[in-house]
Amino acid sequence: MDSPTTLRLLPWPSPEGKPCYLATDTNGGYLSRLADEAETEQIATGTEVLTHAHEVLRDPLAPRSEVHYTAIRLAECLTDALRVAESRGLRLPLPDDAEQAEEAVDDVDGAQVSGEWEPGPEQPSQGR
C-alpha cells in the first residue's frame, strides 16, 4: 500500500511572496530534507539575531540606524519562525476522533480546560 500524499508548507515563499507547498509522502525525499535544513538554519539565524538585538537594545546610545536595522532583521526572523511553526503544526498527527481531542485538553494541572474564556481581573502591566 502506498503512503498517503500530504502537502508540506515549505520554509520559503514563491517569487511572488505566496506560500510554497510540497506534495510528499511520509517518507520524504531530497526536497523534504532540504526544507528541514532550511528550517534549522532559519531558527539558528533567528537565535543569532535575537542575541544581537538584546545587545543593541541594552545600549541607550545605539545609533537609530542600528536599532532600525535590527528591527528589520527581527521582523524577517519572526516571519521565518512563524512559517516554520505553521509548517510543523500542519504535520502533527490528528487524533483519531473528537473524544481523543477532548481528552488531550481535559487535564492541565488537574483543572478542566474548555474552549470558553471567562473574563477575570485585569493583570497589572509590567512597566515597559
Backbone as JSON Lines, residues from 0, in Angstrom:
{"i":0,"aa":"M","n":[0.84,-1.18,0.0],"ca":[0.0,0.0,0.0],"c":[0.89,1.24,0.0]}
{"i":1,"aa":"D","n":[0.56,2.2,-0.84],"ca":[1.34,3.43,-0.93],"c":[1.02,4.36,0.23]}
{"i":2,"aa":"S","n":[2.02,5.15,0.63],"ca":[1.81,6.14,1.68],"c":[0.94,7.26,1.13]}
{"i":3,"aa":"P","n":[0.08,7.84,1.99],"ca":[-0.76,8.94,1.51],"c":[0.08,10.18,1.22]}
{"i":4,"aa":"T","n":[-0.32,10.92,0.2],"ca":[0.37,12.15,-0.15],"c":[-0.19,13.28,0.69]}
{"i":5,"aa":"T","n":[0.71,14.07,1.25],"ca":[0.31,15.24,2.03],"c":[1.01,16.47,1.48]}
{"i":6,"aa":"L","n":[0.48,17.63,1.81],"ca":[1.12,18.87,1.4],"c":[1.92,19.42,2.57]}
{"i":7,"aa":"R","n":[3.14,19.79,2.31],"ca":[4.02,20.37,3.32],"c":[4.29,21.82,2.95]}
{"i":8,"aa":"L","n":[4.05,22.72,3.9],"ca":[4.39,24.12,3.71],"c":[5.9,24.25,3.77]}
{"i":9,"aa":"L","n":[6.49,24.78,2.71],"ca":[7.95,24.92,2.66],"c":[8.39,26.2,3.37]}
{"i":10,"aa":"P","n":[9.63,26.24,3.85],"ca":[10.09,27.39,4.65],"c":[10.52,28.59,3.82]}
{"i":11,"aa":"W","n":[10.1,28.66,2.58],"ca":[10.41,29.82,1.76],"c":[9.19,30.15,0.91]}
{"i":12,"aa":"P","n":[9.0,31.43,0.58],"ca":[7.86,31.82,-0.25],"c":[8.2,31.67,-1.74]}
{"i":13,"aa":"S","n":[7.17,31.76,-2.57],"ca":[7.38,31.77,-4.02],"c":[7.97,33.13,-4.4]}
{"i":14,"aa":"P","n":[8.44,33.29,-5.63],"ca":[8.95,34.6,-6.06],"c":[7.9,35.72,-5.91]}
{"i":15,"aa":"E","n":[6.61,35.35,-5.94],"ca":[5.54,36.33,-5.78],"c":[5.2,36.57,-4.32]}
{"i":16,"aa":"G","n":[5.89,35.88,-3.4],"ca":[5.65,36.04,-1.98],"c":[4.55,35.15,-1.43]}
{"i":17,"aa":"K","n":[4.06,34.21,-2.23],"ca":[2.99,33.32,-1.79],"c":[3.59,32.06,-1.17]}
{"i":18,"aa":"P","n":[2.79,31.36,-0.34],"ca":[3.29,30.12,0.27],"c":[3.6,29.06,-0.79]}
{"i":19,"aa":"C","n":[4.65,28.27,-0.55],"ca":[5.01,27.15,-1.41],"c":[4.71,25.86,-0.67]}
{"i":20,"aa":"Y","n":[4.14,24.9,-1.38],"ca":[3.82,23.61,-0.79],"c":[4.5,22.5,-1.59]}
{"i":21,"aa":"L","n":[4.83,21.43,-0.89],"ca":[5.43,20.27,-1.49],"c":[4.5,19.09,-1.27]}
{"i":22,"aa":"A","n":[4.12,18.4,-2.35],"ca":[3.32,17.19,-2.22],"c":[4.3,16.05,-1.95]}
{"i":23,"aa":"T","n":[4.16,15.43,-0.79],"ca":[5.12,14.4,-0.39],"c":[4.41,13.29,0.37]}
{"i":24,"aa":"D","n":[5.08,12.16,0.46],"ca":[4.55,11.08,1.3],"c":[5.24,11.15,2.65]}
{"i":25,"aa":"T","n":[4.95,10.24,3.53],"ca":[5.51,10.3,4.88],"c":[7.0,9.98,4.9]}
{"i":26,"aa":"N","n":[7.54,9.41,3.82],"ca":[8.96,9.07,3.78],"c":[9.83,10.28,3.44]}
{"i":27,"aa":"G","n":[9.26,11.31,2.85],"ca":[10.02,12.49,2.47],"c":[10.93,12.19,1.31]}
{"i":28,"aa":"G","n":[11.84,13.07,1.05],"ca":[12.77,12.92,-0.06],"c":[13.78,14.04,-0.02]}
{"i":29,"aa":"Y","n":[14.46,14.26,-1.13],"ca":[15.5,15.28,-1.19],"c":[14.97,16.66,-0.82]}
{"i":30,"aa":"L","n":[13.86,17.06,-1.42],"ca":[13.33,18.4,-1.16],"c":[12.86,18.54,0.29]}
{"i":31,"aa":"S","n":[12.32,17.46,0.86],"ca":[11.92,17.5,2.28],"c":[13.14,17.7,3.17]}
{"i":32,"aa":"R","n":[14.23,17.01,2.87],"ca":[15.46,17.18,3.66],"c":[16.01,18.59,3.49]}
{"i":33,"aa":"L","n":[15.95,19.12,2.27],"ca":[16.41,20.49,2.03],"c":[15.57,21.48,2.84]}
{"i":34,"aa":"A","n":[14.25,21.25,2.89],"ca":[13.37,22.12,3.68],"c":[13.69,22.0,5.17]}
{"i":35,"aa":"D","n":[13.97,20.78,5.64],"ca":[14.34,20.59,7.05],"c":[15.61,21.38,7.38]}
{"i":36,"aa":"E","n":[16.6,21.31,6.48],"ca":[17.86,22.05,6.69],"c":[17.61,23.55,6.68]}
{"i":37,"aa":"A","n":[16.76,24.02,5.77],"ca":[16.45,25.45,5.7],"c":[15.76,25.91,6.98]}
{"i":38,"aa":"E","n":[14.82,25.11,7.51],"ca":[14.15,25.46,8.76],"c":[15.14,25.55,9.9]}
{"i":39,"aa":"T","n":[16.06,24.59,9.97],"ca":[17.08,24.59,11.02],"c":[17.93,25.85,10.93]}
{"i":40,"aa":"E","n":[18.32,26.22,9.72],"ca":[19.13,27.42,9.52],"c":[18.34,28.69,9.88]}
{"i":41,"aa":"Q","n":[17.07,28.73,9.53],"ca":[16.24,29.89,9.85],"c":[16.12,30.08,11.37]}
{"i":42,"aa":"I","n":[15.93,29.0,12.09],"ca":[15.82,29.09,13.55],"c":[17.16,29.52,14.15]}
{"i":43,"aa":"A","n":[18.26,28.98,13.64],"ca":[19.59,29.37,14.14],"c":[19.86,30.85,13.87]}
{"i":44,"aa":"T","n":[19.5,31.32,12.68],"ca":[19.69,32.73,12.35],"c":[18.84,33.6,13.26]}
{"i":45,"aa":"G","n":[17.61,33.19,13.52],"ca":[16.75,33.95,14.43],"c":[17.34,34.06,15.82]}
{"i":46,"aa":"T","n":[17.95,32.99,16.29],"ca":[18.59,32.99,17.61],"c":[19.75,33.99,17.64]}
{"i":47,"aa":"E","n":[20.56,33.99,16.57],"ca":[21.69,34.93,16.49],"c":[21.21,36.38,16.44]}
{"i":48,"aa":"V","n":[20.19,36.64,15.64],"ca":[19.67,38.0,15.52],"c":[19.07,38.45,16.84]}
{"i":49,"aa":"L","n":[18.39,37.57,17.53],"ca":[17.81,37.92,18.83],"c":[18.9,38.28,19.84]}
{"i":50,"aa":"T","n":[19.98,37.51,19.84],"ca":[21.1,37.82,20.74],"c":[21.66,39.21,20.42]}
{"i":51,"aa":"H","n":[21.85,39.49,19.14],"ca":[22.35,40.81,18.73],"c":[21.37,41.92,19.11]}
{"i":52,"aa":"A","n":[20.08,41.65,18.95],"ca":[19.06,42.65,19.28],"c":[19.12,43.01,20.77]}
{"i":53,"aa":"H","n":[19.3,41.99,21.62],"ca":[19.41,42.27,23.05],"c":[20.59,43.2,23.32]}
{"i":54,"aa":"E","n":[21.7,42.96,22.66],"ca":[22.89,43.82,22.84],"c":[22.61,45.25,22.39]}
{"i":55,"aa":"V","n":[22.0,45.4,21.22],"ca":[21.71,46.74,20.69],"c":[20.73,47.47,21.6]}
{"i":56,"aa":"L","n":[19.7,46.77,22.05],"ca":[18.68,47.44,22.85],"c":[19.14,47.75,24.28]}
{"i":57,"aa":"R","n":[20.17,47.06,24.74],"ca":[20.73,47.38,26.06],"c":[21.55,48.67,26.04]}
{"i":58,"aa":"D","n":[21.97,49.06,24.84],"ca":[22.82,50.26,24.7],"c":[21.93,51.48,24.43]}
{"i":59,"aa":"P","n":[21.77,52.36,25.43],"ca":[20.91,53.53,25.22],"c":[21.46,54.5,24.18]}
{"i":60,"aa":"L","n":[22.74,54.36,23.84],"ca":[23.34,55.25,22.85],"c":[23.48,54.59,21.48]}
{"i":61,"aa":"A","n":[22.82,53.45,21.28],"ca":[22.89,52.77,19.99],"c":[22.33,53.7,18.91]}
{"i":62,"aa":"P","n":[23.02,53.78,17.79],"ca":[22.52,54.65,16.7],"c":[21.15,54.2,16.21]}
{"i":63,"aa":"R","n":[20.33,55.18,15.87],"ca":[18.99,54.89,15.39],"c":[19.02,53.93,14.2]}
{"i":64,"aa":"S","n":[19.98,54.1,13.32],"ca":[20.07,53.24,12.14],"c":[20.32,51.78,12.53]}
{"i":65,"aa":"E","n":[21.1,51.56,13.58],"ca":[21.36,50.19,14.02],"c":[20.12,49.57,14.66]}
{"i":66,"aa":"V","n":[19.39,50.36,15.43],"ca":[18.14,49.87,16.04],"c":[17.14,49.55,14.92]}
{"i":67,"aa":"H","n":[17.06,50.43,13.92],"ca":[16.14,50.21,12.79],"c":[16.51,48.94,12.03]}
{"i":68,"aa":"Y","n":[17.78,48.76,11.72],"ca":[18.24,47.57,11.01],"c":[17.94,46.31,11.82]}
{"i":69,"aa":"T","n":[18.16,46.38,13.12],"ca":[17.89,45.24,13.99],"c":[16.4,44.9,13.97]}
{"i":70,"aa":"A","n":[15.54,45.91,13.99],"ca":[14.09,45.68,13.94],"c":[13.7,45.0,12.62]}
{"i":71,"aa":"I","n":[14.3,45.42,11.53],"ca":[14.01,44.8,10.22],"c":[14.42,43.33,10.24]}
{"i":72,"aa":"R","n":[15.6,43.04,10.75],"ca":[16.08,41.65,10.81],"c":[15.2,40.81,11.74]}
{"i":73,"aa":"L","n":[14.78,41.39,12.89],"ca":[13.89,40.66,13.79],"c":[12.57,40.32,13.11]}
{"i":74,"aa":"A","n":[12.03,41.26,12.33],"ca":[10.78,41.01,11.62],"c":[10.96,39.89,10.6]}
{"i":75,"aa":"E","n":[12.08,39.88,9.9],"ca":[12.36,38.81,8.94],"c":[12.44,37.46,9.64]}
{"i":76,"aa":"C","n":[13.15,37.42,10.76],"ca":[13.32,36.17,11.5],"c":[12.01,35.69,12.11]}
{"i":77,"aa":"L","n":[11.18,36.62,12.58],"ca":[9.88,36.24,13.12],"c":[9.0,35.66,12.02]}
{"i":78,"aa":"T","n":[9.04,36.25,10.84],"ca":[8.28,35.72,9.7],"c":[8.71,34.29,9.42]}
{"i":79,"aa":"D","n":[10.03,34.05,9.39],"ca":[10.53,32.69,9.15],"c":[10.1,31.73,10.25]}
{"i":80,"aa":"A","n":[10.22,32.16,11.5],"ca":[9.87,31.28,12.62],"c":[8.39,30.93,12.62]}
{"i":81,"aa":"L","n":[7.53,31.9,12.29],"ca":[6.1,31.63,12.22],"c":[5.78,30.65,11.09]}
{"i":82,"aa":"R","n":[6.48,30.78,9.96],"ca":[6.26,29.85,8.85],"c":[6.69,28.44,9.25]}
{"i":83,"aa":"V","n":[7.84,28.33,9.95],"ca":[8.3,27.02,10.42],"c":[7.29,26.43,11.4]}
{"i":84,"aa":"A","n":[6.79,27.24,12.33],"ca":[5.82,26.76,13.31],"c":[4.54,26.3,12.61]}
{"i":85,"aa":"E","n":[4.07,27.06,11.64],"ca":[2.87,26.66,10.91],"c":[3.1,25.35,10.16]}
{"i":86,"aa":"S","n":[4.23,25.25,9.48],"ca":[4.54,24.04,8.73],"c":[4.59,22.82,9.64]}
{"i":87,"aa":"R","n":[5.27,22.96,10.76],"ca":[5.39,21.83,11.68],"c":[4.05,21.51,12.34]}
{"i":88,"aa":"G","n":[3.27,22.52,12.63],"ca":[1.95,22.3,13.21],"c":[1.02,21.56,12.26]}
{"i":89,"aa":"L","n":[1.11,21.88,10.97],"ca":[0.29,21.21,9.98],"c":[0.67,19.73,9.83]}
{"i":90,"aa":"R","n":[1.9,19.38,10.21],"ca":[2.36,18.0,10.07],"c":[2.14,17.17,11.33]}
{"i":91,"aa":"L","n":[1.59,17.77,12.39],"ca":[1.31,16.99,13.6],"c":[0.18,16.01,13.32]}
{"i":92,"aa":"P","n":[0.27,14.83,13.88],"ca":[-0.8,13.86,13.65],"c":[-2.09,14.32,14.33]}
{"i":93,"aa":"L","n":[-3.2,14.05,13.66],"ca":[-4.5,14.4,14.21],"c":[-5.0,13.25,15.07]}
{"i":94,"aa":"P","n":[-5.74,13.56,16.15],"ca":[-6.32,12.48,16.96],"c":[-7.3,11.67,16.11]}
{"i":95,"aa":"D","n":[-7.52,10.42,16.53],"ca":[-8.41,9.54,15.77],"c":[-9.85,10.04,15.75]}
{"i":96,"aa":"D","n":[-10.3,10.65,16.83],"ca":[-11.67,11.16,16.86],"c":[-11.78,12.32,17.84]}
{"i":97,"aa":"A","n":[-12.94,12.91,17.87],"ca":[-13.16,14.09,18.72],"c":[-12.98,13.78,20.2]}
{"i":98,"aa":"E","n":[-13.29,12.55,20.62],"ca":[-13.15,12.18,22.03],"c":[-11.69,12.26,22.46]}
{"i":99,"aa":"Q","n":[-10.78,11.78,21.64],"ca":[-9.36,11.86,21.97],"c":[-8.9,13.31,22.02]}
{"i":100,"aa":"A","n":[-9.44,14.14,21.14],"ca":[-9.09,15.55,21.15],"c":[-9.51,16.2,22.46]}
{"i":101,"aa":"E","n":[-10.7,15.85,22.94],"ca":[-11.17,16.39,24.23],"c":[-10.27,15.92,25.36]}
{"i":102,"aa":"E","n":[-9.9,14.64,25.35],"ca":[-9.05,14.1,26.41],"c":[-7.71,14.8,26.44]}
{"i":103,"aa":"A","n":[-7.22,15.22,25.29],"ca":[-5.91,15.86,25.22],"c":[-5.87,17.19,25.95]}
{"i":104,"aa":"V","n":[-7.03,17.85,26.09],"ca":[-7.05,19.16,26.76],"c":[-7.85,19.14,28.06]}
{"i":105,"aa":"D","n":[-8.32,17.97,28.49],"ca":[-9.15,17.89,29.69],"c":[-8.4,18.15,30.99]}
{"i":106,"aa":"D","n":[-7.14,17.8,31.06],"ca":[-6.46,17.86,32.35],"c":[-5.13,18.58,32.25]}
{"i":107,"aa":"V","n":[-5.12,19.82,32.67],"ca":[-3.89,20.6,32.74],"c":[-3.73,21.01,34.2]}
{"i":108,"aa":"D","n":[-2.74,20.44,34.86],"ca":[-2.53,20.69,36.28],"c":[-3.8,20.43,37.09]}
{"i":109,"aa":"G","n":[-4.53,19.38,36.71],"ca":[-5.72,18.99,37.46],"c":[-6.94,19.84,37.2]}
{"i":110,"aa":"A","n":[-6.88,20.82,36.31],"ca":[-8.02,21.7,36.05],"c":[-8.69,21.31,34.74]}
{"i":111,"aa":"Q","n":[-9.99,21.41,34.71],"ca":[-10.74,21.16,33.49],"c":[-10.49,22.33,32.54]}
{"i":112,"aa":"V","n":[-10.21,22.01,31.3],"ca":[-9.95,23.04,30.3],"c":[-11.09,23.01,29.3]}
{"i":113,"aa":"S","n":[-11.64,24.16,28.98],"ca":[-12.69,24.22,27.96],"c":[-12.29,25.25,26.93]}
{"i":114,"aa":"G","n":[-13.07,25.31,25.87],"ca":[-12.77,26.26,24.81],"c":[-13.34,27.64,25.08]}
{"i":115,"aa":"E","n":[-13.98,27.84,26.22],"ca":[-14.58,29.13,26.51],"c":[-13.69,29.94,27.44]}
{"i":116,"aa":"W","n":[-13.66,31.23,27.23],"ca":[-12.86,32.14,28.05],"c":[-13.78,32.9,28.97]}
{"i":117,"aa":"E","n":[-13.4,32.98,30.22],"ca":[-14.16,33.77,31.18],"c":[-13.3,34.93,31.62]}
{"i":118,"aa":"P","n":[-13.84,36.15,31.56],"ca":[-13.03,37.31,31.95],"c":[-12.7,37.25,33.44]}
{"i":119,"aa":"G","n":[-11.53,37.71,33.75],"ca":[-11.1,37.77,35.14],"c":[-10.56,39.15,35.43]}
{"i":120,"aa":"P","n":[-9.97,39.33,36.6],"ca":[-9.42,40.65,36.93],"c":[-8.25,40.97,36.0]}
{"i":121,"aa":"E","n":[-8.13,42.21,35.67],"ca":[-7.03,42.66,34.82],"c":[-5.71,42.45,35.54]}
{"i":122,"aa":"Q","n":[-4.72,42.03,34.78],"ca":[-3.39,41.87,35.34],"c":[-2.68,43.24,35.29]}
{"i":123,"aa":"P","n":[-1.96,43.59,36.34],"ca":[-1.24,44.88,36.28],"c":[-0.18,44.82,35.21]}
{"i":124,"aa":"S","n":[0.02,45.94,34.52],"ca":[1.03,45.97,33.47],"c":[2.41,45.9,34.08]}
{"i":125,"aa":"Q","n":[3.31,45.35,33.31],"ca":[4.71,45.18,33.76],"c":[5.53,46.36,33.26]}
{"i":126,"aa":"G","n":[5.36,47.54,33.72],"ca":[6.05,48.75,33.28],"c":[7.15,48.53,32.28]}
{"i":127,"aa":"R","n":[6.94,48.94,31.07],"ca":[7.93,48.74,29.98],"c":[8.59,49.99,29.62]}
